[in-house]
Structures are given as C-alpha cells and as structure tokens.
Amino acid sequence: MAEQPGNQTPDTPQVSETELRDLKVDELRQRAKEAGVSGASNLKKEELVEAIAQQSGGGSGAASGGGERGDDDLGAGPDDGRVRQGPEASRSLDYSQKVTSTDDEPEREGRSLATTHHEVIREWAEARGGRPATVDGTEHGDHLGVLRFDFGESTDRLREVTWDEWFETFDARRLNFIYQETRTDGAQSNFFRLDNPEREDG
C-alpha cells in the first residue's frame, strides 16, 4: 500500500498535517490553544497547521515563542491598537469606532473604523488580497516613502515590502489607520486612509 501523505514538518512524527488541514479553522484554533501556541486567534489556516505541528513536536520559532519573530505574529503594536492623538488629527477620527482587538466588530454596516492594531490592519488588507507596499520615488534616504497596499492593480509605482518594514514606518510616523470593513449596503469595502495626527497629510 502506498504511503499516505502526512507530516511534512521535521521532528514531528506524531502530528499529521494532512489530518490538520481537514479541520475547520475554529477547530484548528482550539487545537492550537491546547498546544500552547501563542496568538492562535490571529493565525490563518495554514499558519495554524504549521504552528500546531511545530509546537506538538517541540519545534522552535515564531509559533512557539522562540527564535526570530516572523510576520505570523504581529500583535497589537506599541500602542495596543489605540489611536494616536495630536493637533492635526483628522476630524473623521472623532467619528470613527475605535478598534483595539481582532475580536472587535463594527457597530453597523458602513461604519468608519480606526485602529493602530497591527494584526487588525494585516487581516483587513490580506482579506482583500492586499500586500504591504510603498510608493517608489517617495523614499526619504533609507526610510520607506508613502505607505500603501498593493491590491494587484496595474501599476509599477508600488514596491512590495515586508509587514515588519511597513509597520516600523507606520509606528515611527505615528499614523492611524482609518478604514471600513463594509459599505452601507454590506458589500466588502476597500476604503482606507492613513491619518497623521501631527500633520495634516499623513
């Protein structure tokens, strides 16, 4: 009989990644929490599979809290998701629902939302096929220029960067992320803007 595909992660013989991939995301998150994986509620399905396999086999890395921090555990950021205040804060910030956790839900369809929570921002962008990017030609020395998301539009002006680079610049400039999850009709919205409370144009 041919060998069944199973665990592809070294040193984790007791865990079948094939079996894990058959589980629903909620079931994977429960298994991850039981295995002691940190940040399980923020991980995508494939990240959960890998994290459970690593943790169950005693592996190390971002999923088990050791090694170099990767893009799969961004966390809340230095302000714990709270919006930043300043003399030039956008008026729309006052009217936006503040989001400080990935568990926060909009109060209604089309609600304007605001956050600095790294994982909330990443999940929002990735749900729309967005990747972190900067606008070429707007750099300041070694620092990234204007921050954007690349949604796969036909433009050669955007240069993809890592989430770590994107958020390092986002935090250094003390920006707020103002966005919508849905339009008033309930359809998914891609609207967002970066607000700098210390300068009129973020």
C-alpha positions as CSV (number, residue, x, y, z in Angstrom):
1,M,0.0,0.0,0.0
2,A,1.3,3.4,-0.9
3,E,2.3,5.6,2.0
4,Q,-0.3,8.2,2.9
5,P,0.8,11.9,2.8
6,G,1.3,13.1,6.3
7,N,3.5,15.3,8.4
8,Q,6.0,17.3,6.3
9,T,7.5,19.1,9.3
10,P,10.7,17.5,10.6
11,D,10.8,16.0,14.1
12,T,7.0,16.0,14.5
13,P,6.2,12.3,13.8
14,Q,3.1,12.3,16.0
15,V,1.3,15.1,14.1
16,S,-0.3,14.6,10.7
17,E,-0.5,17.9,8.8
18,T,-2.9,16.2,6.3
19,E,-5.3,15.5,9.1
20,L,-4.9,19.0,10.5
21,R,-5.7,20.5,7.1
22,D,-9.0,18.6,7.1
23,L,-10.1,20.5,10.2
24,K,-12.0,23.8,10.3
25,V,-10.3,27.0,11.3
26,D,-12.2,27.1,14.6
27,E,-11.1,23.5,15.4
28,L,-7.5,24.3,14.5
29,R,-7.6,27.4,16.7
30,Q,-8.8,25.2,19.6
31,R,-6.1,22.6,19.0
32,A,-3.5,25.4,18.8
33,K,-4.6,26.9,22.1
34,E,-4.5,23.4,23.7
35,A,-0.9,23.0,22.3
36,G,0.1,26.3,23.8
37,V,0.5,28.2,20.6
38,S,0.5,32.0,21.3
39,G,-1.6,34.3,19.1
40,A,-3.7,31.4,17.8
41,S,-6.8,33.6,17.3
42,N,-4.8,35.7,14.8
43,L,-3.4,33.0,12.6
44,K,-4.7,31.9,9.2
45,K,-5.4,28.2,8.5
46,E,-2.0,27.3,7.0
47,E,-0.2,29.2,9.8
48,L,-2.3,27.2,12.4
49,V,-1.4,23.9,10.8
50,E,2.3,24.7,10.8
51,A,2.2,26.2,14.3
52,I,0.4,23.1,15.8
53,A,2.9,20.8,14.1
54,Q,5.9,22.7,15.3
55,Q,4.5,23.1,18.9
56,S,3.4,19.5,19.1
57,G,6.9,18.3,18.0
58,G,8.7,20.7,20.3
59,G,9.9,22.9,17.4
60,S,11.0,26.4,17.9
61,G,10.4,29.7,16.0
62,A,7.7,32.4,16.0
63,A,4.9,30.0,16.5
64,S,6.3,28.6,19.8
65,G,7.5,31.9,21.1
66,G,11.2,31.4,20.3
67,G,13.6,32.4,17.6
68,E,13.2,35.3,15.2
69,R,9.8,37.0,15.2
70,G,8.1,36.4,11.8
71,D,5.2,38.1,10.0
72,D,2.8,35.5,11.5
73,D,2.7,37.1,15.0
74,L,2.4,40.9,14.5
75,G,0.4,41.5,17.7
76,A,-1.1,44.8,18.6
77,G,1.8,47.2,18.2
78,P,3.3,49.7,20.6
79,D,0.0,51.5,21.3
80,D,-2.0,48.3,21.9
81,G,-4.3,49.2,19.0
82,R,-5.3,52.6,20.5
83,V,-5.5,55.5,18.1
84,R,-2.8,58.2,18.3
85,Q,-3.9,61.8,19.2
86,G,-2.3,65.1,18.0
87,P,-3.1,68.6,17.0
88,E,-3.6,67.7,13.3
89,A,-5.8,64.6,13.8
90,S,-8.4,64.1,11.2
91,R,-12.0,65.1,12.2
92,S,-13.1,61.7,10.9
93,L,-11.1,60.1,13.7
94,D,-13.5,61.6,16.2
95,Y,-16.5,59.9,14.5
96,S,-14.8,56.6,13.9
97,Q,-15.4,53.5,16.1
98,K,-12.1,52.6,17.8
99,V,-10.9,49.1,17.2
100,T,-8.3,47.7,19.7
101,S,-8.6,43.9,19.1
102,T,-9.1,41.4,16.3
103,D,-12.4,40.4,18.1
104,D,-13.9,43.9,17.7
105,E,-16.8,44.1,15.3
106,P,-18.3,47.2,13.5
107,E,-21.4,48.5,15.2
108,R,-23.1,48.7,11.8
109,E,-22.6,48.3,8.1
110,G,-20.5,51.1,6.6
111,R,-19.2,52.2,10.0
112,S,-15.9,54.2,9.9
113,L,-13.3,52.4,12.0
114,A,-9.9,53.5,13.3
115,T,-7.0,51.5,14.8
116,T,-3.2,51.1,15.2
117,H,-3.5,47.4,15.9
118,H,-1.0,45.6,13.6
119,E,-2.9,42.3,13.3
120,V,-6.2,44.0,12.6
121,I,-4.6,46.0,9.8
122,R,-2.9,43.0,8.3
123,E,-6.0,40.8,8.4
124,W,-8.0,43.6,6.8
125,A,-5.5,44.0,4.0
126,E,-5.0,40.3,3.4
127,A,-8.7,39.6,3.3
128,R,-8.8,41.9,0.2
129,G,-5.6,40.4,-1.4
130,G,-3.5,43.4,-0.2
131,R,0.2,43.3,0.4
132,P,2.3,45.9,2.2
133,A,3.9,48.3,-0.2
134,T,5.5,51.8,-0.6
135,V,5.3,54.2,-3.5
136,D,8.5,54.2,-5.4
137,G,10.3,57.6,-5.6
138,T,8.9,58.8,-2.3
139,E,11.6,57.4,0.0
140,H,13.4,59.5,2.5
141,G,17.0,58.2,2.5
142,D,16.9,54.7,3.9
143,H,13.3,55.2,5.1
144,L,10.2,54.0,3.3
145,G,8.1,56.6,1.4
146,V,4.3,56.8,1.2
147,L,2.7,53.6,2.6
148,R,0.1,51.8,0.5
149,F,-1.3,48.3,0.0
150,D,-0.8,46.5,-3.3
151,F,-4.2,45.1,-4.3
152,G,-2.8,43.7,-7.6
153,E,-3.7,46.8,-9.6
154,S,-1.8,47.5,-12.8
155,T,0.8,50.0,-11.5
156,D,4.5,49.9,-11.5
157,R,4.8,52.6,-8.8
158,L,4.3,50.3,-5.9
159,R,7.1,48.4,-4.4
160,E,6.2,45.5,-2.1
161,V,7.9,45.5,1.4
162,T,7.6,43.2,4.4
163,W,5.0,43.7,7.1
164,D,7.8,44.4,9.6
165,E,9.1,47.3,7.4
166,W,5.6,48.6,6.8
167,F,4.7,48.7,10.5
168,E,8.1,50.1,11.5
169,T,7.4,53.1,9.3
170,F,3.7,53.2,10.3
171,D,4.7,53.4,14.0
172,A,7.6,55.8,13.5
173,R,5.3,58.3,11.8
174,R,2.6,57.7,14.5
175,L,-0.1,57.1,11.9
176,N,-3.6,56.0,12.5
177,F,-5.4,53.5,10.1
178,I,-9.0,54.7,9.3
179,Y,-11.0,52.2,7.3
180,Q,-14.3,50.4,6.6
181,E,-15.0,46.7,6.7
182,T,-18.1,47.0,4.6
183,R,-20.0,49.7,2.7
184,T,-23.5,50.7,3.9
185,D,-25.0,48.0,1.6
186,G,-23.0,45.3,3.3
187,A,-20.5,44.8,0.4
188,Q,-16.9,44.5,1.3
189,S,-15.1,47.9,1.3
190,N,-11.5,48.6,0.3
191,F,-11.6,52.1,1.7
192,F,-8.8,53.1,4.0
193,R,-6.6,56.1,4.7
194,L,-3.6,56.8,6.8
195,D,-4.0,59.7,9.2
196,N,-1.1,61.5,10.8
197,P,-2.4,63.3,13.9
198,E,0.7,65.5,14.0
199,R,0.5,66.6,10.3
200,E,-2.5,67.4,8.1
201,D,-1.4,65.0,5.4
202,G,-0.4,61.5,6.6
